[in-house]
C-alpha cells in the first residue's frame, strides 16, 4: 500500500511538473499568432503575461504554507483545476483584457506547483535525491516541449484550441487525482518517509543564511545565461542552420534536454550523503565552464552550452535536498515557497545583466566574465554550509 501510494504520488507530481511548464509557456508562442489576428504589436501583447508571471513568484510562499496546513495532494488538485480552467479561459478570451485576466489566474494557480509539489515528493520519498531529480527532468521535458505543443495545436486547429485542449487535460488530471485521494490510493503523510537526525537550530540558521545567498546569485546567473543562450548560438552557428528560427530553437531544446540529465547525477550523490560536497563542487565546475566558454567559437559552442547547463542543473536536486534536510516536514512547503519567491525576484536582474553587458563586437565575453565573478562569490558562500548527513540511509532503503 505504501509503495502504491508513492508511485501514484510520483506519477501525478511528475505530470503536474511537466504540464505546468507546458501551460505557462503556451502564450509565449501563441502570442506570435495573436499579433496579426488582433492587430496589436508584440510588445503590447507580451506585456499581458506580466501580472501572471509576477503572481507565479508572489503566490508561492502562500501556496507552500497552505500545502503544509491542508495537505499537498489537496493543493495539487486545486492546482490542476485552477490552472486548467484558467488556460481554457485564455482560449475563450475575446480580447486583450480578458486574456490578461485569464493569464493572471494562470500565474496565481501556477504558483502552487513548485513549493507544494516539491514538498510532496520530499515527504514521500525514501530515496529523496533520485526522486527530486526525476521530478526535475519531467519539468525540463515539459519546458522543452511547450513551444512544439503550442505551435502544433495552433497549426492543426487554431490558437484557441491550443489553449483549450491543454487546459482540458489539466482538468482531467485533476479529476484523476481527486479520485485517487477519495479512494485512498493517495494519502498525504504527516511526517517524512525518510528518517534523519534532527539538525541543530544553529545549523538551520547557518544553512538558510548561506542558501539565501547561493540561491539568489545562482538564479541571477541562470537567468542571465539562459537569456543569452539563443543569441549566443545564433552568432556562432546560426549561419549554418538556414533561415528562420526552427534551427536555433531545435539546438536550444537539445541543449536543455542534454543538460537536464545532470539532475540524476546530483540526485545520486545527494542520496549517498554528499549533498554539501557536490553542491560546493558544482560551483567550481561552473567557474571552469564559464571561463572555458570564453575560449570557444563556432560549433564547439553548442557542446560548451550543454556543459554549462549541465553544471547548473547538477545542483538543482541537491539544493532541494538541502532545503528538505534543514526544514521540518511541517514547514517545508513554506520553505520551498520562499525559495521560489527569491527566484522570481532575482531573475529579472539576470535578464538585465545581458542588456547591460552584451557588446556587438565582443559578444558575451563581458557577461561571461561577470558571471564567473558571481560564481566565485557563490562558491565562497557555499563552502560555509554546515555539514549535512543527507539520505545516507536512503541508499539502502
Beta strands, then each sheet from edge to edge (+ up, - down):
end
